[in-house]
Amino acid sequence: MTAVTTIRRASSHSQQMIDQAMSLCRRHQQPLSILAVQFQELPSIKADIGAERIERLLANVLHQLHAIKRCEDGLLSYQSGQSLFMILPATAVDGALAMAQRLQQWLSSQEFQIDEFCISMPARIGVHCVSAREEESVVQLLNRAFNALEDTKDTAEIVFTEPARKQLDALQSSPKANDRLSRELLELANGKNQASLMEVLSPALSALDEQLRLKLVDQLLEVSTQARAM
């Protein structure tokens, strides 16, 4: 996929907000997801209601989204509100998908009142999740989420970047990993982050009684044997 649009920089406040979220998630080994929201019919809406009203419309949408989003999530605008980004700390790909679906449902059910006009705001949403295998800057995060929407081959209302799609596929192929702890351990294992995985597991293993620890060792040996046989 070729990046069509480049987001060169965010405002200093937005940059600081995303930097803080990224730092917090890395420190506590939590996932981070980005939603890019692109409104689809702004040119025709602008032709119908005029430039002044379109600015008020976008400001109204942004205000209402601030009111309904989770308090820990960040929200920033791009291109004077024509595109929005939602920053989702401690949210893995399945949570990002659920949030994107709820956002789509909310937008499709709303009519925004501007003077005598009632306006609907259809949108497409790009989903990007931070990869455990590489360090990404704020600009890279936003670009990847936004450029997922620029791929003309995919016209779905919700589209995924390649890292997000791989994370979703890995999660869906492991139906037993439904609870939060199992999911987080699976993300560390899939990310080949052995040091972090051992850092998380070691205190728990030390706390186990001897019988349960030996049972776990037997299970690990069985998994190792199966892996060599494949």
C-alpha positions as CSV (number, residue, x, y, z in Angstrom):
1,M,0.0,0.0,0.0
2,T,1.3,3.4,-0.9
3,A,0.9,6.3,1.4
4,V,-1.1,9.0,-0.4
5,T,-1.4,11.5,2.3
6,T,1.3,12.5,4.9
7,I,0.5,14.0,8.2
8,R,3.6,16.0,8.9
9,R,3.0,17.1,12.4
10,A,0.4,17.4,15.2
11,S,0.0,20.4,17.4
12,S,2.3,20.5,20.4
13,H,-0.6,19.7,22.8
14,S,-1.7,16.7,20.7
15,Q,1.9,15.6,20.3
16,Q,2.4,15.7,24.1
17,M,-0.9,13.9,24.7
18,I,0.0,11.0,22.3
19,D,3.6,10.8,23.6
20,Q,2.3,10.5,27.2
21,A,-0.1,7.7,26.1
22,M,2.6,5.8,24.2
23,S,5.1,6.2,27.1
24,L,2.6,5.0,29.7
25,C,1.6,2.0,27.6
26,R,5.2,1.0,26.9
27,R,6.1,1.3,30.6
28,H,3.3,-0.9,31.7
29,Q,3.5,-3.2,28.6
30,Q,0.0,-2.3,27.5
31,P,-1.3,-2.1,23.9
32,L,-2.1,1.1,22.1
33,S,-4.5,1.6,19.2
34,I,-5.3,4.5,16.9
35,L,-8.6,5.1,15.0
36,A,-8.6,7.5,12.0
37,V,-12.1,8.8,11.2
38,Q,-12.6,10.2,7.7
39,F,-15.9,11.8,6.8
40,Q,-17.0,10.8,3.3
41,E,-19.4,13.4,1.9
42,L,-18.0,16.7,3.0
43,P,-17.6,18.2,-0.5
44,S,-21.3,17.7,-1.3
45,I,-22.4,18.8,2.2
46,K,-20.3,21.9,1.9
47,A,-21.9,22.7,-1.5
48,D,-25.3,22.4,0.1
49,I,-24.8,24.3,3.3
50,G,-21.7,26.6,2.6
51,A,-18.2,26.9,4.1
52,E,-19.2,28.7,7.2
53,R,-21.8,26.1,8.2
54,I,-19.4,23.2,7.4
55,E,-16.9,24.6,10.0
56,R,-19.7,24.8,12.6
57,L,-20.8,21.3,11.7
58,L,-17.3,19.8,12.2
59,A,-16.9,21.7,15.5
60,N,-20.3,20.3,16.6
61,V,-19.3,16.7,15.7
62,L,-15.9,17.1,17.6
63,H,-17.7,18.5,20.6
64,Q,-20.2,15.6,20.8
65,L,-17.4,13.0,20.3
66,H,-15.5,14.6,23.2
67,A,-18.7,14.1,25.3
68,I,-19.2,10.5,24.5
69,K,-15.7,9.1,24.4
70,R,-14.0,7.3,27.3
71,C,-12.2,9.7,29.6
72,E,-8.8,8.0,29.1
73,D,-9.0,8.2,25.3
74,G,-7.6,11.1,23.3
75,L,-9.3,12.9,20.4
76,L,-7.7,15.3,17.9
77,S,-8.6,16.8,14.6
78,Y,-6.8,17.0,11.3
79,Q,-7.5,19.1,8.2
80,S,-9.7,21.5,10.2
81,G,-11.8,18.7,11.5
82,Q,-12.4,16.9,8.2
83,S,-10.5,13.9,9.7
84,L,-10.3,12.9,13.3
85,F,-8.0,10.6,15.3
86,M,-9.0,8.7,18.5
87,I,-6.1,7.5,20.6
88,L,-7.0,4.3,22.6
89,P,-4.5,3.6,25.4
90,A,-4.4,0.0,26.9
91,T,-6.6,-1.1,24.0
92,A,-5.7,-4.1,21.9
93,V,-7.0,-4.8,18.4
94,D,-10.3,-6.4,19.5
95,G,-11.1,-3.5,21.7
96,A,-10.2,-1.1,18.9
97,L,-12.5,-2.9,16.5
98,A,-15.3,-2.8,19.1
99,M,-14.7,0.9,19.5
100,A,-14.7,1.5,15.7
101,Q,-18.0,-0.4,15.4
102,R,-19.6,1.6,18.2
103,L,-18.4,4.8,16.6
104,Q,-19.7,3.8,13.2
105,Q,-23.1,2.9,14.7
106,W,-23.2,6.3,16.6
107,L,-22.4,8.3,13.5
108,S,-24.9,6.4,11.3
109,S,-27.7,7.1,13.8
110,Q,-27.0,10.8,14.3
111,E,-28.3,13.8,12.6
112,F,-26.5,17.1,13.4
113,Q,-28.6,20.2,13.4
114,I,-27.0,23.3,11.8
115,D,-29.6,26.1,11.4
116,E,-32.4,24.7,9.3
117,F,-30.3,21.7,8.1
118,C,-30.2,18.2,9.6
119,I,-27.1,16.5,8.4
120,S,-25.8,12.9,8.6
121,M,-22.0,12.3,8.6
122,P,-21.1,8.9,7.1
123,A,-17.5,8.0,7.8
124,R,-14.8,5.4,7.3
125,I,-12.5,4.3,10.1
126,G,-8.9,3.1,9.8
127,V,-7.6,1.0,12.7
128,H,-3.9,0.8,13.6
129,C,-2.3,-1.0,16.6
130,V,1.2,-0.4,17.8
131,S,3.4,-3.3,16.8
132,A,5.5,-4.9,19.6
133,R,8.3,-5.5,17.0
134,E,9.1,-1.9,16.2
135,E,9.2,1.6,17.6
136,E,6.8,4.0,15.9
137,S,6.8,7.8,16.2
138,V,3.6,9.8,16.7
139,V,3.7,10.8,13.0
140,Q,4.1,7.2,11.9
141,L,1.2,6.1,14.1
142,L,-1.1,8.7,12.6
143,N,0.1,8.2,9.1
144,R,-0.5,4.4,9.2
145,A,-4.0,4.8,10.5
146,F,-4.9,7.5,8.0
147,N,-3.3,5.8,5.0
148,A,-5.3,2.7,5.6
149,L,-8.2,4.7,4.4
150,E,-6.4,5.8,1.3
151,D,-6.1,2.3,-0.1
152,T,-8.6,2.4,-2.9
153,K,-8.7,-1.4,-3.1
154,D,-10.5,-1.6,0.2
155,T,-13.8,0.2,0.4
156,A,-15.0,-1.2,3.7
157,E,-16.3,1.1,6.4
158,I,-13.6,-0.2,8.8
159,V,-10.2,-1.0,7.5
160,F,-7.0,-2.3,9.2
161,T,-3.4,-1.6,8.8
162,E,-1.2,-4.6,8.2
163,P,0.0,-4.8,11.8
164,A,-3.5,-4.5,13.1
165,R,-4.8,-7.1,10.7
166,K,-2.1,-9.6,11.8
167,Q,-2.9,-9.0,15.5
168,L,-6.6,-9.5,14.8
169,D,-5.9,-12.7,12.9
170,A,-3.6,-14.1,15.6
171,L,-6.3,-13.3,18.3
172,Q,-9.1,-14.9,16.3
173,S,-7.0,-18.0,15.7
174,S,-6.6,-18.5,19.4
175,P,-10.1,-18.9,20.7
176,K,-8.9,-20.1,24.1
177,A,-7.2,-16.7,24.8
178,N,-10.4,-14.8,25.7
179,D,-9.5,-13.3,29.0
180,R,-7.4,-10.2,29.3
181,L,-4.4,-11.8,30.9
182,S,-4.2,-14.6,28.3
183,R,-4.5,-12.0,25.5
184,E,-1.7,-9.9,26.9
185,L,0.6,-12.9,27.3
186,L,-0.2,-14.0,23.8
187,E,0.6,-10.5,22.5
188,L,4.0,-10.7,24.2
189,A,4.7,-14.1,22.7
190,N,3.6,-13.1,19.2
191,G,5.8,-10.1,19.5
192,K,8.9,-12.3,20.2
193,N,9.4,-10.1,23.3
194,Q,11.0,-12.8,25.4
195,A,12.5,-10.5,28.0
196,S,9.2,-8.8,28.7
197,L,7.4,-12.2,28.7
198,M,9.8,-13.6,31.3
199,E,9.6,-10.4,33.3
200,V,5.8,-10.9,33.5
201,L,5.8,-14.6,34.1
202,S,8.7,-15.0,36.7
203,P,6.9,-13.4,39.7
204,A,3.8,-15.6,39.1
205,L,5.9,-18.7,38.7
206,S,7.7,-18.0,41.9
207,A,4.4,-17.7,43.7
208,L,3.1,-21.1,42.6
209,D,3.2,-24.1,45.0
210,E,5.6,-26.9,44.1
211,Q,2.9,-29.3,42.8
212,L,1.3,-26.7,40.5
213,R,4.8,-25.6,39.3
214,L,5.7,-29.2,38.4
215,K,2.4,-29.6,36.6
216,L,3.1,-26.5,34.5
217,V,6.6,-27.8,33.7
218,D,5.0,-31.0,32.4
219,Q,2.6,-28.9,30.2
220,L,5.5,-26.9,28.8
221,L,7.5,-30.0,28.0
222,E,4.4,-31.4,26.2
223,V,4.1,-28.2,24.2
224,S,7.8,-28.3,23.3
225,T,7.5,-31.9,22.1
226,Q,4.6,-31.0,19.9
227,A,6.4,-28.0,18.5
228,R,9.4,-30.1,17.5
229,A,7.2,-32.7,15.9
230,M,5.6,-30.2,13.6
